[in-house]
Amino acid sequence: MSTQDQTSLDVINHRVSKRLTNDKAGLETDFLHYLQNNLGRELTSEVDYKLKALAYTVRDRLMGNWKQTWLSYRENTNKRAYYLSMEFLIGRSLVNNMLNLGIENQATEALRELGLSIEEIEEAEIDAGLGNGGLGRLAACFMDSCATLQLPVMGYGLRYEYGMFRQRIQNGFQVEEPDHWLGFGYYPWEVQRREYTRRVKFGGYCRPYTDPHTGHLIVHWENDEEVLAVPFDVPIPGYKNHTVNTLRLWDAAADEAFKLSEFNAGSYFEAVAAKNEAENITMVLYPNDSSENGKELRLRQQYFLVSASLQDVVEQWVKHHNADFTRFAESNVFQLNDTHPSLAVAELMRILVDEQHLGWDEAWHIVTHTMAYTNHTLLPEALEKWSGDLMRKLLPRPLDIIEEINHRFLAQVAQKWPGDMERQRRLSIFDEHGMVRMAYLAIVGSFSVNGVAALHSQLLKDGLFNDFYQLWPERFNNKTNGVTQRRWMAGCNPGLRDLLNTNIGEDWVTDLSQLSQLETYLQDSDFRQKWAQVKLQNKQRLADLIKKDTGLTVNPTSMFDVQVKRIHEYKRQLLNALHVVHLYARIKRGATQNMTPRVVVFGGKAAPGYHMAKAIIKLINNVAQVVNNDPGVGDLLKVVFIPNYRVSAMEVICPGTDLSEQISTAGKEASGTGNMKFMMNGAVTIGTLDGANVEIREAVGDEHFFLFGLQTEQVQDLIGRYQPQSYIDNDVDLQAVLNLLEVGHFNQFEPGIFDDILASIKSPQDEWMTLADFRSYVEVQEQVAQAYQDAERWVTMSIMNSARSGMFSTDRTMSEYNRDIWHLKPIQVQTD
Ligand SMILES: *Cc1c(COP(=O)(O)O)cnc(C)c1O
């Protein structure tokens, strides 16, 4: 950094930051300062104000290091990575930031002295729900791990005004409510940086002309709309290491100056309407998980993210390197979180060729050495395609560029496989209907293509992307997902954290492989007892949440059997529901001998337009209604649907879970990360060989994992000759379950509402093959129930799951991204 910057920072640090002490007294003083002098409130005021005062107190302690980190990274020798993602499912930040700063205990004490409960204040924080599910949460975990590993990585995303909708359950149905998470005030964890505002173009047409000075052909994009991208920066602290990375979220704003001519021309209404249109871009997160709807506004969002972020990086580069791009590729890398930001391939070409006047080949070399693509799904309905016509209208210049990329790419294909027109057709970025296959654009433009679990990456090479694999085998690699143990153990499971700290030390917080030390405690009866105690306390906490959110009382000594995740047919909440009905039928016919009392917990949101997923929610709630109110059932079976599943709910759910349900149809779940959160917190998994379950089972050992169901190859072999009726004919339990559903036992006053569900699982076209796995699921569930009754065996399994979960930390995942794809040098942020 320049000496001027450093001097200015030193002065500020000396004058201001020195005042900020992390002891109890310092925190208390600052908290009171914000509460009274800034917010004008007192200790008896509403909790929201105390939350804000505490958040500002904590934020103050991030700012100096944030600035210092920013300046250290600017040194030109340091390669940097940029994580481009349409979603960052952050959740709450207060506990996480205090934990990473190492001030949790002092803050708790400071507030206790003031007669306040820190838990109550923490509970008041609204989740930043800027994502749908796994993909967005992964991005947030990645950011945490990169900061902890001191990797110079910046996140780029969108600052949606409305995040993931809030879910209410009304009469058993999902009702969506807007999530105006910013409320009336500001998000305490963001800093607006108007000075880095960028301009994003839309519409218009392209006009080629010859530069009179150089004779080069230059294309001018005569856009008819320009939207401002205003950055809001969120600090991402590493764990006790002075690094504070940046997540930059773009907010769309109208360019008032641009519209001035229209105001002057008397088109007041049109000008204001256009302002709305511009600001609409970041108004709302699309609530679809694993499916695409092809809406124009979504394409606008994608381009807005990509264009603003790439301009941001390139303009900073130009500022510090005088438009010399020779070292750009070795100094920058962009990781594309799924195909959503894959327009980055075309947009970086546009910026380099049209704005920086590089030649095509030089620009293409840069693009194909800086872009890396992560695939997140094999489901065809999730593979993005945009119509060429829509792109022509909205993004004429990027479309030109994609056509040129494809033209040159197909020439390369023709060279490798002369005369193989069929292969050219298969590999073309444009399909036969003129739709742009975004995944193909991403692969052609990237030097790395990765899947998110071993099985998934293999399936990409064998199936979906096989043609590309034959062309560029060296591009393909696997990076098994993970989750951050800071949030998902240390932050959300204080009981477990304390138990671990006193027995194996604190190193696991930054080195999760340390958990393997737990195996030396397997025979330690005192430790085992404490382990069981922690689990029971966490189950009580979950029971309290259930009580608060549903009114139902559950017994914490029952087995807590949990499936929380987005509601989707491939995840097969239906299979779980069929098992619940089976248990209910068993109880009703009196076959309860040796039965294990269970609380079956469901949670998750359905995409608002996904009819079948919504019907599944209704079915679960109706079954719960009948089961929970049947006096003959009692504690043997309780069924719960926790409304509004979100990050902060999972922070209570995963520590309190005994049995983790990971039961997707084999070959459909790319990785899963919920499975990892449960495992770390000592839950045992019942699962198929799908996604990262495969690796979880390998790590924990067969005897500590409940496996069932068809395997990927068997599922594939069954396609076209799947006969669900044959499973029904051979299974009296399944007949009993279907019979209860068909006679309307769970929908006595709502005739026909489950017909679609029944038809789908009985159809030979059922892609998810739910009935094929019913028998093996029920049998393995019975083994689970018996294992749970053997309390000692269960404790062993629980400890083993946690002990062997070390590799599922995003610290490991990020180290692998860095080792194989990014090649960044960790940077120790210097402090005085
Ligand atoms: C972890 C997490 C997910 C992902 O769960 P899967 O079981 O992997 O689908 C989704 N939503 C939230 C809120 C999460 O915390």
The ligand as an SDF file (V2000), in Angstrom:
LIG
                    3D

 15 15  0  0  0  0  0  0  0  0999 V2000
  -27.8620  -26.0930    5.0470 C   0  0  0  0  0  0  0  0  0  0  0  0
  -29.0880  -25.4460    4.5930 C   0  0  0  0  0  0  0  0  0  0  0  0
  -29.7070  -25.8580    3.4070 C   0  0  0  0  0  0  0  0  0  0  0  0
  -29.1940  -27.0020    2.5760 C   0  0  0  0  0  0  0  0  0  0  0  0
  -29.7780  -28.1940    3.0400 O   0  0  0  0  0  0  0  0  0  0  0  0
  -29.7350  -29.5500    2.1950 P   0  0  0  0  0  0  0  0  0  0  0  0
  -30.2560  -30.5620    3.1490 O   0  0  0  0  0  0  0  0  0  0  0  0
  -28.3140  -29.7870    1.8420 O   0  0  0  0  0  0  0  0  0  0  0  0
  -30.6180  -29.3600    1.0210 O   0  0  0  0  0  0  0  0  0  0  0  0
  -30.8640  -25.2110    3.0170 C   0  0  0  0  0  0  0  0  0  0  0  0
  -31.3970  -24.2180    3.7520 N   0  0  0  0  0  0  0  0  0  0  0  0
  -30.8410  -23.8110    4.9060 C   0  0  0  0  0  0  0  0  0  0  0  0
  -31.4910  -22.7210    5.6730 C   0  0  0  0  0  0  0  0  0  0  0  0
  -29.6650  -24.3990    5.3640 C   0  0  0  0  0  0  0  0  0  0  0  0
  -29.1090  -23.9760    6.5070 O   0  0  0  0  0  0  0  0  0  0  0  0
  1  2  1  0
  2  3  1  0
  2 14  2  0
  3  4  1  0
  3 10  2  0
  4  5  1  0
  5  6  1  0
  6  7  2  0
  6  8  1  0
  6  9  1  0
 10 11  1  0
 11 12  2  0
 12 13  1  0
 12 14  1  0
 14 15  1  0
M  END
$$$$
